[in-house]
Amino acid sequence: MAFTFFFRDMDTLRLIQEYIIPRFTGNKYIRIWDAGCATGQEAYSLAIVIKEKMGNFQFRNVRIDATDIDESNHFINFARNGIFPAEMTRRIPADIFNRYFEPIDHSKKFKVKADIMRVISFHKHDLLSLEPIRRDYCIIVCKNVLLHLRYEDRIDVLKMFHESLRDGGFLVTEQTQKLPEEINHLFKKIHPQGQVYRKEAH
């Protein structure tokens, strides 16, 4: 379970928002896998920047599967609740915070609003099982996970991601995480300012 916070790596979130999402706006469903979601801040941040781009009507087509290995279920249950103490929300821009969070009584906690929560499903999942959640994703986001895997396991997981993406789908990884040379033929880097790759047929 990786350390995370709301709107971490905003440059990458903006690439998803401005470059990738417009390519799928005509789809009946835009399916996204956030692999390694920790306590949920990344998945909620992703949903928020997508809604900001798409608006209410098209956002109804978004579905996000957020997964983490989390053997204790503690982190997944925390993420599913969508309730965060005030100190975890301090990095959120004020306008975003006011639109997408609501106070919980007088407890100094805030809950993600229902329109964001309803598009995200949290699941326990082990990437090393090499069994995907499903196989028709438009986007897979995997950050702060791959660098913790053995090199051989990293290659296997990335091959599994390739099989899980629909034709023309995108893989987004940590800014510092380059793909192993052995799988360069499976993905094409499509933006110089981030680790964003399009699935290549093979």
C-alpha positions as CSV (number, residue, x, y, z in Angstrom):
1,M,0.0,0.0,0.0
2,A,1.7,3.1,-1.2
3,F,1.7,6.5,0.4
4,T,-0.6,8.9,-1.4
5,F,-2.6,12.1,-1.1
6,F,-5.2,14.0,-3.1
7,F,-4.1,15.4,-6.5
8,R,-0.6,13.9,-6.3
9,D,1.2,14.3,-9.6
10,M,-1.1,16.9,-11.0
11,D,0.8,17.1,-14.2
12,T,-0.1,13.5,-15.1
13,L,-3.7,14.0,-14.0
14,R,-3.9,17.0,-16.4
15,L,-2.5,14.8,-19.2
16,I,-5.3,12.3,-18.6
17,Q,-7.9,15.1,-18.4
18,E,-6.8,17.1,-21.4
19,Y,-5.2,14.6,-23.8
20,I,-6.7,11.1,-23.1
21,I,-10.3,11.6,-22.0
22,P,-11.4,13.6,-25.1
23,R,-10.5,10.5,-27.2
24,F,-13.2,8.5,-25.4
25,T,-16.1,10.9,-24.9
26,G,-18.3,9.2,-27.5
27,N,-18.0,5.8,-25.8
28,K,-21.0,4.3,-24.1
29,Y,-18.7,3.6,-21.1
30,I,-15.3,4.9,-20.3
31,R,-13.8,2.1,-18.1
32,I,-10.7,2.9,-16.1
33,W,-8.5,0.7,-13.8
34,D,-6.6,2.5,-11.0
35,A,-4.2,-0.3,-9.9
36,G,-2.7,0.4,-6.5
37,C,-5.3,2.8,-5.2
38,A,-4.1,2.8,-1.5
39,T,-6.6,4.7,0.6
40,G,-8.5,6.0,-2.4
41,Q,-7.3,9.6,-2.8
42,E,-5.9,8.9,-6.3
43,A,-9.1,7.3,-7.5
44,Y,-11.2,10.2,-6.2
45,S,-8.8,12.7,-7.7
46,L,-8.9,11.0,-11.0
47,A,-12.7,11.0,-11.0
48,I,-12.9,14.6,-10.1
49,V,-10.5,15.8,-12.9
50,I,-12.5,13.7,-15.4
51,K,-15.8,15.2,-14.3
52,E,-14.3,18.7,-14.5
53,K,-13.5,18.0,-18.1
54,M,-16.6,16.1,-19.1
55,G,-19.5,17.7,-17.2
56,N,-22.4,15.9,-15.5
57,F,-24.0,14.3,-18.6
58,Q,-21.0,12.5,-20.1
59,F,-19.5,11.7,-16.6
60,R,-22.3,9.3,-16.1
61,N,-20.5,7.0,-18.6
62,V,-17.3,6.7,-16.4
63,R,-16.6,3.6,-14.4
64,I,-13.4,3.3,-12.3
65,D,-12.2,0.0,-10.8
66,A,-9.8,1.0,-8.0
67,T,-7.7,-1.9,-6.6
68,D,-5.1,-2.6,-4.0
69,I,-3.6,-5.8,-2.5
70,D,-4.5,-4.7,1.1
71,E,-4.7,-8.1,2.8
72,S,-6.2,-6.6,6.0
73,N,-9.1,-4.8,4.1
74,H,-8.4,-1.8,6.3
75,F,-7.3,0.5,3.5
76,I,-10.0,-0.6,1.0
77,N,-12.7,-0.1,3.6
78,F,-11.4,3.3,4.4
79,A,-11.4,4.2,0.7
80,R,-14.9,2.9,0.2
81,N,-16.3,5.1,2.9
82,G,-15.0,8.2,1.2
83,I,-14.6,10.0,4.5
84,F,-11.3,11.9,5.2
85,P,-10.1,13.9,8.2
86,A,-9.5,17.6,7.5
87,E,-5.7,17.1,7.5
88,M,-5.9,14.8,4.5
89,T,-7.9,17.4,2.5
90,R,-5.6,20.5,3.0
91,R,-3.8,20.1,-0.4
92,I,-7.1,20.2,-2.4
93,P,-7.7,23.5,-4.2
94,A,-10.5,25.4,-2.5
95,D,-12.9,25.5,-5.5
96,I,-12.5,21.7,-6.0
97,F,-12.9,21.1,-2.3
98,N,-16.1,23.1,-2.1
99,R,-17.7,21.4,-5.1
100,Y,-16.8,17.8,-4.3
101,F,-16.6,17.4,-0.5
102,E,-19.2,17.9,2.3
103,P,-18.7,18.2,6.0
104,I,-19.6,15.3,8.3
105,D,-21.5,16.9,11.3
106,H,-19.0,18.6,13.5
107,S,-16.3,15.9,13.4
108,K,-13.7,17.8,11.3
109,K,-14.1,15.1,8.6
110,F,-15.3,15.5,5.1
111,K,-17.0,13.1,2.7
112,V,-16.6,12.8,-1.1
113,K,-19.9,13.7,-2.7
114,A,-22.1,10.9,-4.1
115,D,-21.8,11.8,-7.8
116,I,-18.0,11.1,-7.5
117,M,-18.4,8.0,-5.3
118,R,-20.9,6.3,-7.5
119,V,-18.5,5.9,-10.4
120,I,-15.8,4.2,-8.4
121,S,-15.7,0.5,-7.2
122,F,-13.0,-0.5,-4.8
123,H,-11.7,-4.1,-4.9
124,K,-9.0,-6.1,-3.2
125,H,-6.7,-7.4,-6.0
126,D,-3.2,-8.8,-6.2
127,L,-1.4,-7.7,-9.5
128,L,0.9,-10.7,-9.2
129,S,-2.0,-13.0,-9.8
130,L,-1.8,-11.7,-13.4
131,E,-5.6,-12.0,-13.5
132,P,-7.2,-8.6,-14.6
133,I,-10.4,-7.2,-13.2
134,R,-11.7,-7.1,-16.7
135,R,-10.4,-6.8,-20.3
136,D,-11.8,-3.7,-22.0
137,Y,-10.3,-0.7,-20.2
138,C,-9.8,2.6,-21.9
139,I,-7.2,3.7,-19.4
140,I,-5.1,1.9,-16.8
141,V,-3.4,4.0,-14.2
142,C,-0.6,2.3,-12.1
143,K,1.6,4.5,-10.1
144,N,3.9,3.9,-7.1
145,V,3.5,0.1,-7.5
146,L,5.7,-1.1,-10.4
147,L,8.9,0.1,-8.8
148,H,8.3,-2.2,-5.8
149,L,8.1,-5.3,-8.0
150,R,10.9,-7.5,-9.2
151,Y,12.0,-6.8,-12.7
152,E,10.5,-10.0,-14.1
153,D,7.2,-9.5,-12.2
154,R,7.0,-6.0,-13.6
155,I,7.2,-7.2,-17.1
156,D,4.5,-9.8,-16.5
157,V,2.2,-7.2,-14.9
158,L,2.7,-4.8,-17.8
159,K,1.9,-7.6,-20.3
160,M,-1.3,-8.3,-18.3
161,F,-2.2,-4.5,-18.5
162,H,-1.6,-4.7,-22.3
163,E,-4.1,-7.6,-22.5
164,S,-6.6,-5.7,-20.3
165,L,-6.7,-2.6,-22.4
166,R,-9.1,-2.2,-25.3
167,D,-7.5,-1.4,-28.7
168,G,-6.2,2.1,-28.6
169,G,-6.3,2.2,-24.8
170,F,-3.8,4.0,-22.6
171,L,-1.4,3.1,-19.8
172,V,-0.3,5.8,-17.4
173,T,2.5,5.1,-15.0
174,E,4.6,7.1,-12.4
175,Q,6.7,9.9,-13.9
176,T,9.9,8.2,-12.9
177,Q,8.9,4.7,-14.1
178,K,10.0,3.9,-17.6
179,L,8.9,0.7,-19.3
180,P,11.3,-2.3,-19.6
181,E,12.8,-2.6,-23.0
182,E,11.4,-6.1,-23.3
183,I,7.9,-4.8,-23.8
184,N,8.6,-1.6,-25.8
185,H,6.8,-3.2,-28.7
186,L,3.6,-3.4,-26.7
187,F,3.2,0.3,-26.0
188,K,4.0,3.6,-27.7
189,K,4.8,6.6,-25.6
190,I,2.5,9.4,-26.8
191,H,3.5,12.5,-24.8
192,P,7.0,13.8,-24.0
193,Q,5.9,15.3,-20.6
194,G,4.7,12.1,-18.9
195,Q,4.8,8.3,-18.8
196,V,1.7,7.9,-21.0
197,Y,1.5,5.0,-23.4
198,R,-1.0,3.8,-26.1
199,K,-1.5,0.1,-26.5
200,E,0.1,-1.2,-29.7
201,A,-1.4,-4.2,-31.5
202,H,0.9,-7.3,-31.7
